[in-house]
């Protein structure tokens, strides 16, 4: 198993459950009144309540588009990318970067989209046209 674990800050458990479970379809793991774990596409997310959120920096320039740094996300296949896109649109989640193709016709071509969760954490979802080009 080569999954990752990522701990991050959220404003509250209720809105975090709504975003990650009800909208994205993640399964809940362990939780207390101050943190909650999720199965985030076979990776472990651990969301901890905090009231200290640093300002985002849009210093990341990718294929001519400024993206928020830091951010996290997931590499999906195209079908799951479309499923998540539809779930986000149905929930009327605003896109930071609307679903689009990046590096079209080039090595590393990918679908990408960015959203904020309800605590303001930026997430990116990607789907590579050719999975063998993820690191090229």
N, CA, C and O atoms as a GROMACS GRO file, in nm:
protein
  544
    1UNK      N    1   0.084  -0.118   0.000
    1UNK     CA    2   0.000   0.000   0.000
    1UNK      C    3   0.089   0.124   0.000
    1UNK      O    4   0.179   0.136   0.083
    2UNK      N    5   0.064   0.215  -0.091
    2UNK     CA    6   0.145   0.337  -0.101
    2UNK      C    7   0.058   0.460  -0.094
    2UNK      O    8   0.065   0.548  -0.181
    3UNK      N    9  -0.024   0.467   0.007
    3UNK     CA   10  -0.111   0.582   0.025
    3UNK      C   11  -0.042   0.687   0.110
    3UNK      O   12   0.059   0.659   0.176
    4UNK      N   13  -0.096   0.809   0.110
    4UNK     CA   14  -0.040   0.913   0.194
    4UNK      C   15  -0.134   0.947   0.308
    4UNK      O   16  -0.253   0.916   0.304
    5UNK      N   17  -0.079   1.012   0.410
    5UNK     CA   18  -0.154   1.068   0.522
    5UNK      C   19  -0.128   1.218   0.520
    5UNK      O   20  -0.013   1.262   0.508
    6UNK      N   21  -0.234   1.296   0.533
    6UNK     CA   22  -0.218   1.441   0.535
    6UNK      C   23  -0.308   1.499   0.643
    6UNK      O   24  -0.429   1.478   0.641
    7UNK      N   25  -0.249   1.573   0.737
    7UNK     CA   26  -0.324   1.641   0.843
    7UNK      C   27  -0.331   1.789   0.807
    7UNK      O   28  -0.231   1.849   0.767
    8UNK      N   29  -0.450   1.846   0.822
    8UNK     CA   30  -0.469   1.986   0.782
    8UNK      C   31  -0.573   2.051   0.872
    8UNK      O   32  -0.641   1.983   0.949
    9UNK      N   33  -0.584   2.184   0.862
    9UNK     CA   34  -0.671   2.261   0.949
    9UNK      C   35  -0.809   2.281   0.887
    9UNK      O   36  -0.822   2.300   0.766
   10UNK      N   37  -0.912   2.276   0.972
   10UNK     CA   38  -1.048   2.308   0.930
   10UNK      C   39  -1.113   2.395   1.037
   10UNK      O   40  -1.068   2.400   1.151
   11UNK      N   41  -1.220   2.464   0.998
   11UNK     CA   42  -1.289   2.554   1.091
   11UNK      C   43  -1.382   2.481   1.186
   11UNK      O   44  -1.396   2.520   1.302
   12UNK      N   45  -1.446   2.374   1.138
   12UNK     CA   46  -1.538   2.299   1.223
   12UNK      C   47  -1.560   2.159   1.164
   12UNK      O   48  -1.534   2.135   1.046
   13UNK      N   49  -1.607   2.070   1.247
   13UNK     CA   50  -1.628   1.931   1.204
   13UNK      C   51  -1.754   1.919   1.116
   13UNK      O   52  -1.752   1.845   1.018
   14UNK      N   53  -1.860   1.990   1.150
   14UNK     CA   54  -1.987   1.976   1.077
   14UNK      C   55  -1.973   2.010   0.929
   14UNK      O   56  -2.014   1.931   0.844
   15UNK      N   57  -1.917   2.126   0.897
   15UNK     CA   58  -1.905   2.163   0.756
   15UNK      C   59  -1.801   2.076   0.685
   15UNK      O   60  -1.811   2.052   0.564
   16UNK      N   61  -1.702   2.030   0.760
   16UNK     CA   62  -1.601   1.941   0.702
   16UNK      C   63  -1.663   1.808   0.664
   16UNK      O   64  -1.635   1.755   0.557
   17UNK      N   65  -1.747   1.753   0.752
   17UNK     CA   66  -1.821   1.630   0.718
   17UNK      C   67  -1.906   1.651   0.592
   17UNK      O   68  -1.907   1.567   0.502
   18UNK      N   69  -1.975   1.764   0.588
   18UNK     CA   70  -2.062   1.791   0.473
   18UNK      C   71  -1.982   1.790   0.342
   18UNK      O   72  -2.024   1.727   0.245
   19UNK      N   73  -1.868   1.859   0.340
   19UNK     CA   74  -1.791   1.869   0.217
   19UNK      C   75  -1.730   1.734   0.179
   19UNK      O   76  -1.749   1.687   0.066
   20UNK      N   77  -1.659   1.671   0.271
   20UNK     CA   78  -1.584   1.551   0.236
   20UNK      C   79  -1.670   1.425   0.227
   20UNK      O   80  -1.642   1.338   0.146
   21UNK      N   81  -1.775   1.415   0.308
   21UNK     CA   82  -1.860   1.296   0.304
   21UNK      C   83  -1.977   1.316   0.209
   21UNK      O   84  -1.995   1.238   0.115
   22UNK      N   85  -2.057   1.420   0.232
   22UNK     CA   86  -2.180   1.438   0.153
   22UNK      C   87  -2.152   1.478   0.009
   22UNK      O   88  -2.220   1.431  -0.082
   23UNK      N   89  -2.054   1.564  -0.014
   23UNK     CA   90  -2.028   1.611  -0.150
   23UNK      C   91  -1.929   1.520  -0.223
   23UNK      O   92  -1.959   1.470  -0.332
   24UNK      N   93  -1.812   1.497  -0.164
   24UNK     CA   94  -1.710   1.417  -0.233
   24UNK      C   95  -1.733   1.267  -0.222
   24UNK      O   96  -1.684   1.191  -0.305
   25UNK      N   97  -1.806   1.224  -0.119
   25UNK     CA   98  -1.832   1.081  -0.104
   25UNK      C   99  -1.725   1.005  -0.028
   25UNK      O  100  -1.718   0.883  -0.037
   26UNK      N  101  -1.642   1.076   0.049
   26UNK     CA  102  -1.539   1.010   0.130
   26UNK      C  103  -1.604   0.936   0.247
   26UNK      O  104  -1.711   0.975   0.294
   27UNK      N  105  -1.539   0.832   0.293
   27UNK     CA  106  -1.586   0.760   0.412
   27UNK      C  107  -1.520   0.820   0.535
   27UNK      O  108  -1.402   0.856   0.534
   28UNK      N  109  -1.599   0.829   0.643
   28UNK     CA  110  -1.545   0.880   0.769
   28UNK      C  111  -1.470   0.769   0.841
   28UNK      O  112  -1.514   0.654   0.843
   29UNK      N  113  -1.358   0.807   0.899
   29UNK     CA  114  -1.282   0.715   0.984
   29UNK      C  115  -1.303   0.753   1.128
   29UNK      O  116  -1.415   0.784   1.170
   30UNK      N  117  -1.197   0.751   1.205
   30UNK     CA  118  -1.206   0.789   1.346
   30UNK      C  119  -1.230   0.938   1.359
   30UNK      O  120  -1.196   1.015   1.269
   31UNK      N  121  -1.288   0.978   1.472
   31UNK     CA  122  -1.308   1.121   1.496
   31UNK      C  123  -1.327   1.148   1.644
   31UNK      O  124  -1.359   1.059   1.723
   32UNK      N  125  -1.305   1.273   1.680
   32UNK     CA  126  -1.336   1.324   1.814
   32UNK      C  127  -1.410   1.454   1.791
   32UNK      O  128  -1.452   1.484   1.679
   33UNK      N  129  -1.426   1.533   1.896
   33UNK     CA  130  -1.491   1.663   1.879
   33UNK      C  131  -1.396   1.768   1.820
   33UNK      O  132  -1.439   1.879   1.789
   34UNK      N  133  -1.266   1.734   1.803
   34UNK     CA  134  -1.171   1.831   1.749
   34UNK      C  135  -1.096   1.784   1.624
   34UNK      O  136  -1.018   1.861   1.568
   35UNK      N  137  -1.118   1.661   1.578
   35UNK     CA  138  -1.057   1.613   1.454
   35UNK      C  139  -1.140   1.500   1.394
   35UNK      O  140  -1.220   1.436   1.462
   36UNK      N  141  -1.118   1.479   1.265
   36UNK     CA  142  -1.191   1.374   1.193
   36UNK      C  143  -1.102   1.321   1.080
   36UNK      O  144  -1.036   1.398   1.010
   37UNK      N  145  -1.102   1.190   1.064
   37UNK     CA  146  -1.028   1.126   0.956
   37UNK      C  147  -1.123   1.087   0.843
   37UNK      O  148  -1.239   1.054   0.867
   38UNK      N  149  -1.071   1.090   0.720
   38UNK     CA  150  -1.147   1.049   0.602
   38UNK      C  151  -1.064   0.958   0.515
   38UNK      O  152  -0.941   0.968   0.510
   39UNK      N  153  -1.133   0.869   0.446
   39UNK     CA  154  -1.072   0.794   0.337
   39UNK      C  155  -1.090   0.881   0.213
   39UNK      O  156  -1.199   0.888   0.156
   40UNK      N  157  -0.984   0.946   0.173
   40UNK     CA  158  -0.983   1.039   0.061
   40UNK      C  159  -0.921   0.968  -0.058
   40UNK      O  160  -0.801   0.980  -0.085
   41UNK      N  161  -1.004   0.892  -0.129
   41UNK     CA  162  -0.959   0.819  -0.247
   41UNK      C  163  -0.841   0.728  -0.212
   41UNK      O  164  -0.737   0.728  -0.279
   42UNK      N  165  -0.860   0.650  -0.104
   42UNK     CA  166  -0.761   0.554  -0.053
   42UNK      C  167  -0.640   0.619   0.012
   42UNK      O  168  -0.534   0.557   0.022
   43UNK      N  169  -0.655   0.743   0.056
   43UNK     CA  170  -0.553   0.813   0.133
   43UNK      C  171  -0.618   0.864   0.262
   43UNK      O  172  -0.738   0.888   0.265
   44UNK      N  173  -0.538   0.879   0.366
   44UNK     CA  174  -0.592   0.921   0.494
   44UNK      C  175  -0.576   1.072   0.514
   44UNK      O  176  -0.465   1.123   0.524
   45UNK      N  177  -0.690   1.140   0.520
   45UNK     CA  178  -0.691   1.282   0.557
   45UNK      C  179  -0.730   1.292   0.703
   45UNK      O  180  -0.819   1.221   0.749
   46UNK      N  181  -0.665   1.380   0.774
   46UNK     CA  182  -0.696   1.404   0.914
   46UNK      C  183  -0.719   1.554   0.932
   46UNK      O  184  -0.624   1.633   0.930
   47UNK      N  185  -0.844   1.592   0.951
   47UNK     CA  186  -0.884   1.732   0.960
   47UNK      C  187  -0.895   1.772   1.107
   47UNK      O  188  -0.969   1.712   1.184
   48UNK      N  189  -0.818   1.875   1.144
   48UNK     CA  190  -0.812   1.921   1.283
   48UNK      C  191  -0.865   2.063   1.293
   48UNK      O  192  -0.828   2.149   1.213
   49UNK      N  193  -0.951   2.088   1.392
   49UNK     CA  194  -1.008   2.221   1.411
   49UNK      C  195  -0.900   2.320   1.453
   49UNK      O  196  -0.817   2.292   1.540
   50UNK      N  197  -0.904   2.437   1.389
   50UNK     CA  198  -0.812   2.546   1.421
   50UNK      C  199  -0.880   2.678   1.388
   50UNK      O  200  -0.973   2.682   1.307
   51UNK      N  201  -0.834   2.784   1.449
   51UNK     CA  202  -0.882   2.916   1.411
   51UNK      C  203  -0.766   3.000   1.356
   51UNK      O  204  -0.778   3.122   1.343
   52UNK      N  205  -0.655   2.935   1.323
   52UNK     CA  206  -0.537   3.002   1.271
   52UNK      C  207  -0.511   2.957   1.128
   52UNK      O  208  -0.447   2.855   1.104
   53UNK      N  209  -0.563   3.034   1.032
   53UNK     CA  210  -0.549   3.002   0.891
   53UNK      C  211  -0.463   3.107   0.822
   53UNK      O  212  -0.502   3.224   0.815
   54UNK      N  213  -0.347   3.067   0.771
   54UNK     CA  214  -0.262   3.163   0.701
   54UNK      C  215  -0.325   3.204   0.568
   54UNK      O  216  -0.406   3.131   0.511
   55UNK      N  217  -0.286   3.320   0.519
   55UNK     CA  218  -0.333   3.367   0.388
   55UNK      C  219  -0.277   3.277   0.279
   55UNK      O  220  -0.164   3.230   0.289
   56UNK      N  221  -0.356   3.254   0.177
   56UNK     CA  222  -0.309   3.177   0.063
   56UNK      C  223  -0.223   3.264  -0.026
   56UNK      O  224  -0.240   3.386  -0.031
   57UNK      N  225  -0.132   3.200  -0.095
   57UNK     CA  226  -0.044   3.268  -0.190
   57UNK      C  227  -0.071   3.207  -0.327
   57UNK      O  228  -0.061   3.085  -0.344
   58UNK      N  229  -0.104   3.289  -0.423
   58UNK     CA  230  -0.128   3.240  -0.559
   58UNK      C  231   0.000   3.248  -0.641
   58UNK      O  232   0.000   3.293  -0.756
   59UNK      N  233   0.110   3.203  -0.581
   59UNK     CA  234   0.241   3.211  -0.644
   59UNK      C  235   0.264   3.100  -0.745
   59UNK      O  236   0.357   3.109  -0.825
   60UNK      N  237   0.182   2.996  -0.743
   60UNK     CA  238   0.200   2.886  -0.836
   60UNK      C  239   0.148   2.921  -0.974
   60UNK      O  240   0.029   2.946  -0.991
   61UNK      N  241   0.238   2.924  -1.072
   61UNK     CA  242   0.198   2.948  -1.211
   61UNK      C  243   0.211   2.815  -1.284
   61UNK      O  244   0.321   2.762  -1.300
   62UNK      N  245   0.098   2.762  -1.329
   62UNK     CA  246   0.098   2.634  -1.398
   62UNK      C  247   0.026   2.651  -1.530
   62UNK      O  248  -0.093   2.683  -1.533
   63UNK      N  249   0.096   2.630  -1.638
   63UNK     CA  250   0.041   2.645  -1.773
   63UNK      C  251  -0.030   2.780  -1.787
   63UNK      O  252  -0.135   2.790  -1.850
   64UNK      N  253   0.031   2.885  -1.728
   64UNK     CA  254  -0.020   3.020  -1.739
   64UNK      C  255  -0.131   3.058  -1.642
   64UNK      O  256  -0.184   3.169  -1.651
   65UNK      N  257  -0.166   2.969  -1.550
   65UNK     CA  258  -0.274   2.997  -1.455
   65UNK      C  259  -0.216   3.003  -1.314
   65UNK      O  260  -0.140   2.915  -1.274
   66UNK      N  261  -0.252   3.107  -1.238
   66UNK     CA  262  -0.210   3.117  -1.099
   66UNK      C  263  -0.292   3.023  -1.014
   66UNK      O  264  -0.415   3.022  -1.022
   67UNK      N  265  -0.224   2.943  -0.932
   67UNK     CA  266  -0.294   2.848  -0.846
   67UNK      C  267  -0.252   2.872  -0.700
   67UNK      O  268  -0.140   2.914  -0.674
   68UNK      N  269  -0.343   2.845  -0.607
   68UNK     CA  270  -0.313   2.869  -0.466
   68UNK      C  271  -0.211   2.768  -0.411
   68UNK      O  272  -0.219   2.648  -0.437
   69UNK      N  273  -0.117   2.822  -0.336
   69UNK     CA  274  -0.014   2.742  -0.270
   69UNK      C  275  -0.020   2.774  -0.122
   69UNK      O  276  -0.020   2.893  -0.088
   70UNK      N  277  -0.025   2.677  -0.032
   70UNK     CA  278  -0.026   2.534  -0.062
   70UNK      C  279  -0.164   2.487  -0.106
   70UNK      O  280  -0.265   2.556  -0.087
   71UNK      N  281  -0.167   2.368  -0.165
   71UNK     CA  282  -0.291   2.297  -0.194
   71UNK      C  283  -0.261   2.149  -0.193
   71UNK      O  284  -0.146   2.107  -0.200
   72UNK      N  285  -0.366   2.069  -0.184
   72UNK     CA  286  -0.350   1.925  -0.195
   72UNK      C  287  -0.463   1.874  -0.281
   72UNK      O  288  -0.556   1.948  -0.314
   73UNK      N  289  -0.456   1.749  -0.317
   73UNK     CA  290  -0.560   1.693  -0.402
   73UNK      C  291  -0.535   1.548  -0.432
   73UNK      O  292  -0.472   1.476  -0.354
   74UNK      N  293  -0.587   1.507  -0.548
   74UNK     CA  294  -0.582   1.366  -0.579
   74UNK      C  295  -0.573   1.344  -0.729
   74UNK      O  296  -0.632   1.419  -0.807
   75UNK      N  297  -0.500   1.241  -0.768
   75UNK     CA  298  -0.495   1.198  -0.907
   75UNK      C  299  -0.603   1.093  -0.926
   75UNK      O  300  -0.607   0.993  -0.855
   76UNK      N  301  -0.690   1.117  -1.022
   76UNK     CA  302  -0.804   1.030  -1.047
   76UNK      C  303  -0.801   0.980  -1.190
   76UNK      O  304  -0.728   1.034  -1.274
   77UNK      N  305  -0.879   0.877  -1.220
   77UNK     CA  306  -0.896   0.843  -1.360
   77UNK      C  307  -1.002   0.937  -1.417
   77UNK      O  308  -1.072   1.006  -1.341
   78UNK      N  309  -1.015   0.941  -1.549
   78UNK     CA  310  -1.106   1.037  -1.612
   78UNK      C  311  -1.251   1.019  -1.568
   78UNK      O  312  -1.321   1.118  -1.547
   79UNK      N  313  -1.295   0.896  -1.554
   79UNK     CA  314  -1.434   0.871  -1.514
   79UNK      C  315  -1.461   0.926  -1.374
   79UNK      O  316  -1.564   0.990  -1.351
   80UNK      N  317  -1.370   0.901  -1.280
   80UNK     CA  318  -1.390   0.952  -1.143
   80UNK      C  319  -1.375   1.103  -1.140
   80UNK      O  320  -1.446   1.170  -1.064
   81UNK      N  321  -1.285   1.160  -1.220
   81UNK     CA  322  -1.273   1.305  -1.231
   81UNK      C  323  -1.408   1.365  -1.270
   81UNK      O  324  -1.453   1.462  -1.210
   82UNK      N  325  -1.472   1.308  -1.371
   82UNK     CA  326  -1.603   1.358  -1.417
   82UNK      C  327  -1.709   1.341  -1.310
   82UNK      O  328  -1.795   1.428  -1.294
   83UNK      N  329  -1.706   1.230  -1.238
   83UNK     CA  330  -1.801   1.208  -1.128
   83UNK      C  331  -1.785   1.316  -1.022
   83UNK      O  332  -1.884   1.373  -0.975
   84UNK      N  333  -1.661   1.344  -0.982
   84UNK     CA  334  -1.635   1.447  -0.881
   84UNK      C  335  -1.674   1.584  -0.933
   84UNK      O  336  -1.733   1.663  -0.860
   85UNK      N  337  -1.643   1.613  -1.059
   85UNK     CA  338  -1.683   1.741  -1.119
   85UNK      C  339  -1.834   1.760  -1.108
   85UNK      O  340  -1.882   1.866  -1.068
   86UNK      N  341  -1.910   1.657  -1.144
   86UNK     CA  342  -2.056   1.665  -1.140
   86UNK      C  343  -2.106   1.683  -0.997
   86UNK      O  344  -2.200   1.759  -0.973
   87UNK      N  345  -2.045   1.614  -0.901
   87UNK     CA  346  -2.085   1.629  -0.760
   87UNK      C  347  -2.061   1.773  -0.713
   87UNK      O  348  -2.145   1.831  -0.645
   88UNK      N  349  -1.946   1.828  -0.748
   88UNK     CA  350  -1.913   1.965  -0.708
   88UNK      C  351  -2.010   2.064  -0.772
   88UNK      O  352  -2.056   2.158  -0.707
   89UNK      N  353  -2.039   2.045  -0.900
   89UNK     CA  354  -2.134   2.134  -0.968
   89UNK      C  355  -2.274   2.120  -0.910
   89UNK      O  356  -2.343   2.221  -0.891
   90UNK      N  357  -2.317   1.998  -0.880
   90UNK     CA  358  -2.450   1.977  -0.821
   90UNK      C  359  -2.463   2.043  -0.685
   90UNK      O  360  -2.570   2.092  -0.648
   91UNK      N  361  -2.352   2.045  -0.611
   91UNK     CA  362  -2.352   2.109  -0.478
   91UNK      C  363  -2.328   2.259  -0.488
   91UNK      O  364  -2.318   2.328  -0.386
   92UNK      N  365  -2.318   2.311  -0.610
   92UNK     CA  366  -2.295   2.452  -0.638
   92UNK      C  367  -2.168   2.505  -0.571
   92UNK      O  368  -2.165   2.615  -0.516
   93UNK      N  369  -2.063   2.423  -0.579
   93UNK     CA  370  -1.932   2.464  -0.529
   93UNK      C  371  -1.866   2.548  -0.637
   93UNK      O  372  -1.860   2.506  -0.753
   94UNK      N  373  -1.816   2.664  -0.600
   94UNK     CA  374  -1.745   2.751  -0.695
   94UNK      C  375  -1.607   2.692  -0.724
   94UNK      O  376  -1.539   2.644  -0.634
   95UNK      N  377  -1.568   2.698  -0.849
   95UNK     CA  378  -1.436   2.652  -0.887
   95UNK      C  379  -1.337   2.768  -0.879
   95UNK      O  380  -1.364   2.877  -0.928
   96UNK      N  381  -1.222   2.743  -0.817
   96UNK     CA  382  -1.112   2.839  -0.817
   96UNK      C  383  -1.050   2.837  -0.957
   96UNK      O  384  -1.022   2.942  -1.014
   97UNK      N  385  -1.030   2.718  -1.009
   97UNK     CA  386  -0.991   2.696  -1.148
   97UNK      C  387  -1.093   2.600  -1.205
   97UNK      O  388  -1.104   2.486  -1.161
   98UNK      N  389  -1.169   2.647  -1.304
   98UNK     CA  390  -1.274   2.565  -1.363
   98UNK      C  391  -1.216   2.441  -1.429
   98UNK      O  392  -1.101   2.444  -1.474
   99UNK      N  393  -1.294   2.332  -1.436
   99UNK     CA  394  -1.246   2.211  -1.502
   99UNK      C  395  -1.198   2.243  -1.643
   99UNK      O  396  -1.268   2.307  -1.722
  100UNK      N  397  -1.076   2.196  -1.673
  100UNK     CA  398  -1.015   2.225  -1.802
  100UNK      C  399  -0.905   2.126  -1.832
  100UNK      O  400  -0.863   2.049  -1.745
  101UNK      N  401  -0.859   2.130  -1.956
  101UNK     CA  402  -0.745   2.048  -1.995
  101UNK      C  403  -0.620   2.134  -1.990
  101UNK      O  404  -0.615   2.243  -2.048
  102UNK      N  405  -0.520   2.085  -1.921
  102UNK     CA  406  -0.391   2.153  -1.908
  102UNK      C  407  -0.290   2.078  -1.996
  102UNK      O  408  -0.295   1.956  -2.007
  103UNK      N  409  -0.199   2.153  -2.057
  103UNK     CA  410  -0.095   2.097  -2.144
  103UNK      C  411  -0.154   2.017  -2.261
  103UNK      O  412  -0.103   1.911  -2.298
  104UNK      N  413  -0.262   2.068  -2.317
  104UNK     CA  414  -0.332   1.997  -2.423
  104UNK      C  415  -0.238   1.964  -2.539
  104UNK      O  416  -0.166   2.049  -2.590
  105UNK      N  417  -0.241   1.836  -2.578
  105UNK     CA  418  -0.159   1.787  -2.689
  105UNK      C  419  -0.012   1.770  -2.656
  105UNK      O  420   0.068   1.740  -2.745
  106UNK      N  421   0.025   1.789  -2.530
  106UNK     CA  422   0.165   1.778  -2.489
  106UNK      C  423   0.182   1.664  -2.390
  106UNK      O  424   0.084   1.609  -2.339
  107UNK      N  425   0.308   1.629  -2.363
  107UNK     CA  426   0.337   1.531  -2.259
  107UNK      C  427   0.283   1.586  -2.127
  107UNK      O  428   0.304   1.703  -2.095
  108UNK      N  429   0.215   1.504  -2.051
  108UNK     CA  430   0.158   1.546  -1.923
  108UNK      C  431   0.018   1.604  -1.934
  108UNK      O  432  -0.032   1.662  -1.838
  109UNK      N  433  -0.046   1.590  -2.052
  109UNK     CA  434  -0.182   1.642  -2.068
  109UNK      C  435  -0.271   1.587  -1.956
  109UNK      O  436  -0.267   1.468  -1.923
  110UNK      N  437  -0.352   1.676  -1.900
  110UNK     CA  438  -0.434   1.638  -1.784
  110UNK      C  439  -0.558   1.724  -1.773
  110UNK      O  440  -0.560   1.840  -1.814
  111UNK      N  441  -0.661   1.665  -1.717
  111UNK     CA  442  -0.776   1.741  -1.673
  111UNK      C  443  -0.743   1.792  -1.534
  111UNK      O  444  -0.677   1.723  -1.456
  112UNK      N  445  -0.787   1.913  -1.502
  112UNK     CA  446  -0.761   1.968  -1.370
  112UNK      C  447  -0.877   2.057  -1.328
  112UNK      O  448  -0.947   2.114  -1.412
  113UNK      N  449  -0.897   2.069  -1.198
  113UNK     CA  450  -0.992   2.164  -1.141
  113UNK      C  451  -0.953   2.189  -0.996
  113UNK      O  452  -0.902   2.100  -0.928
  114UNK      N  453  -0.977   2.311  -0.951
  114UNK     CA  454  -0.948   2.350  -0.813
  114UNK      C  455  -1.077   2.400  -0.748
  114UNK      O  456  -1.157   2.470  -0.810
  115UNK      N  457  -1.095   2.364  -0.622
  115UNK     CA  458  -1.206   2.415  -0.540
  115UNK      C  459  -1.153   2.443  -0.400
  115UNK      O  460  -1.044   2.398  -0.362
  116UNK      N  461  -1.230   2.518  -0.323
  116UNK     CA  462  -1.204   2.533  -0.181
  116UNK      C  463  -1.302   2.446  -0.104
  116UNK      O  464  -1.420   2.437  -0.140
  117UNK      N  465  -1.254   2.380   0.003
  117UNK     CA  466  -1.349   2.315   0.093
  117UNK      C  467  -1.414   2.425   0.177
  117UNK      O  468  -1.384   2.542   0.159
  118UNK      N  469  -1.503   2.388   0.268
  118UNK     CA  470  -1.578   2.488   0.344
  118UNK      C  471  -1.494   2.560   0.451
  118UNK      O  472  -1.544   2.651   0.517
  119UNK      N  473  -1.369   2.518   0.468
  119UNK     CA  474  -1.277   2.590   0.557
  119UNK      C  475  -1.178   2.675   0.479
  119UNK      O  476  -1.092   2.740   0.538
  120UNK      N  477  -1.190   2.674   0.347
  120UNK     CA  478  -1.103   2.755   0.263
  120UNK      C  479  -0.976   2.685   0.219
  120UNK      O  480  -0.885   2.750   0.167
  121UNK      N  481  -0.968   2.554   0.240
  121UNK     CA  482  -0.852   2.479   0.194
  121UNK      C  483  -0.864   2.451   0.044
  121UNK      O  484  -0.966   2.397   0.000
  122UNK      N  485  -0.763   2.487  -0.035
  122UNK     CA  486  -0.770   2.460  -0.178
  122UNK      C  487  -0.735   2.315  -0.210
  122UNK      O  488  -0.638   2.260  -0.159
  123UNK      N  489  -0.817   2.255  -0.295
  123UNK     CA  490  -0.796   2.118  -0.341
  123UNK      C  491  -0.790   2.116  -0.492
  123UNK      O  492  -0.864   2.188  -0.560
  124UNK      N  493  -0.700   2.034  -0.544
  124UNK     CA  494  -0.692   2.014  -0.688
  124UNK      C  495  -0.722   1.868  -0.719
  124UNK      O  496  -0.672   1.777  -0.652
  125UNK      N  497  -0.802   1.847  -0.820
  125UNK     CA  498  -0.828   1.713  -0.872
  125UNK      C  499  -0.772   1.708  -1.013
  125UNK      O  500  -0.792   1.801  -1.092
  126UNK      N  501  -0.702   1.598  -1.046
  126UNK     CA  502  -0.640   1.583  -1.177
  126UNK      C  503  -0.673   1.446  -1.234
  126UNK      O  504  -0.700   1.351  -1.161
  127UNK      N  505  -0.671   1.439  -1.367
  127UNK     CA  506  -0.680   1.312  -1.438
  127UNK      C  507  -0.589   1.322  -1.559
  127UNK      O  508  -0.613   1.403  -1.649
  128UNK      N  509  -0.485   1.242  -1.562
  128UNK     CA  510  -0.391   1.244  -1.674
  128UNK      C  511  -0.446   1.166  -1.792
  128UNK      O  512  -0.508   1.061  -1.776
  129UNK      N  513  -0.422   1.219  -1.911
  129UNK     CA  514  -0.461   1.149  -2.033
  129UNK      C  515  -0.383   1.018  -2.042
  129UNK      O  516  -0.439   0.915  -2.081
  130UNK      N  517  -0.255   1.021  -2.007
  130UNK     CA  518  -0.170   0.903  -2.008
  130UNK      C  519  -0.103   0.894  -1.872
  130UNK      O  520  -0.014   0.973  -1.841
  131UNK      N  521  -0.146   0.797  -1.789
  131UNK     CA  522  -0.094   0.786  -1.653
  131UNK      C  523   0.057   0.765  -1.649
  131UNK      O  524   0.120   0.792  -1.546
  132UNK      N  525   0.116   0.718  -1.757
  132UNK     CA  526   0.261   0.699  -1.759
  132UNK      C  527   0.336   0.833  -1.768
  132UNK      O  528   0.458   0.836  -1.756
  133UNK      N  529   0.265   0.942  -1.788
  133UNK     CA  530   0.327   1.073  -1.800
  133UNK      C  531   0.312   1.159  -1.674
  133UNK      O  532   0.339   1.279  -1.679
  134UNK      N  533   0.272   1.100  -1.564
  134UNK     CA  534   0.249   1.177  -1.442
  134UNK      C  535   0.374   1.252  -1.399
  134UNK      O  536   0.364   1.366  -1.353
  135UNK      N  537   0.490   1.193  -1.412
  135UNK     CA  538   0.613   1.256  -1.366
  135UNK      C  539   0.701   1.305  -1.480
  135UNK      O  540   0.819   1.333  -1.460
  136UNK      N  541   0.646   1.315  -1.600
  136UNK     CA  542   0.724   1.360  -1.716
  136UNK      C  543   0.692   1.504  -1.750
  136UNK      O  544   0.749   1.558  -1.845
   0.00000   0.00000   0.00000
